[in-house]
Amino acid sequence: MSAPMPLRLVIVGCSLAGLRAAQAARREGFEGSVVLVGREEHLPYDRPPLSKGFLVDDHAEATFFVGADDLAALDVDVRLGVSATGLDAAAKSVITGQKRTGYDKLIIATGGDARLLAPGQLWTSGSGDDRPLVEVLRTLDDARSLRDRVRPSARIVVVGAGFIGSEIASSARSLSASVVLVEAANVPLVRALGPVVGDAVSRLHERFGTELLAGVQVEGIAAVGDERRVTLSSGQVLDADVVVAGIGAVPATGWIGSALDLHPLMAVCSATSTCAPRIRTCMPAAMWSIGPTSSSAKRCASRTARRQRVWCPRALRTSEIHTRAYGGTGSP
């Protein structure tokens, strides 16, 4: 006799991976309740355009993957603007502020947050200025805020010449903003693309009018009136209207606390840990499945992670070991 279906699936993270997991669960015949929790106020949307076309077009709108009616048709309880603040694995509940939501199965798909500049650096803010010293671009709200500030003749300092930083710099230049791109490495994108392609990217930035300062780091940022003053390790000082950090992302796992035994480097459950009762899938960049989730939901989440440049073969292999250990089937 097969085991009865769990009564409640809770998915923490309402971006594309969480959405696909909910859709796959229904497609595989899961008949229990599905709760989709997301800290943003928006339904899942397409993120890559935020640093490109969306940033340069005041009339551009976000592209949403589904509407409220679509999720209602799937009988998914969507809770937007709700942040997970803790996980009680023993009690099988997700903590959101003063509330707890119990689960029979749990998928953590909280993805990543924008990496911030080192807190030990000399950040000071001006009195009466409630703007952040440094903008980031990770969410739709971030993109809307940045779009309001990136204007022709605006002075923009972008810290980090990786993919996001380069896209922001290019978009700002297309609006005739003055852009300085600060990169700690001697060659942009050298770790991702190698020195030859990285050097070609450097020449492209310069060709289109972006000033690239490579091999230097930010030592301090201060608010001076409405301006931002950036001090570099070279001693150079840059005055800017907007400072944007595009220095990568970190897994959004702080809310989990000590409830799971996470790998210190990959942000997945370590291969030898028990993590929590009945973990059988763990994904890089904060996507796990706890409990007997369907193989289709797991495969779908895996493909989504890969499309979003989140990839760790060892973690995916570990997922399969957990899956088979707890009676799951299928492969990523």
Buried (B, 14 or more C-beta within 10 A) or exposed (E): EEEEEBEBBBBBBBBBBBBBBBBBBBBEEBEBBBBBBBBBEBBBBEBBBBBBEBBBEEEBEBEBBBEEEBBEEBEBBBBBEBBBBBBBBEEBBBBBEEEEBBBBBBBBBBBBBBBEBEEEEEBEEBEEBEBBBBBBBBBBEBBEBBBEBBBEEBBBBBBBBBBBBBBBBBBBBBBEBBBBBBBBBEBBBBEEBEEEBBBEBBEBBEEEEBBBBBEBBBBBBBBEEEBBBBBBEEEEEBEBBBBBBBBEBBBBBEBBEEBBEBBEEBBBBBEEBEBBEBBBBBBBBBBBBBBBBBBBBBBBBBEBBBEBEBEBEEBBEBBBEBBEEBEBEEBB
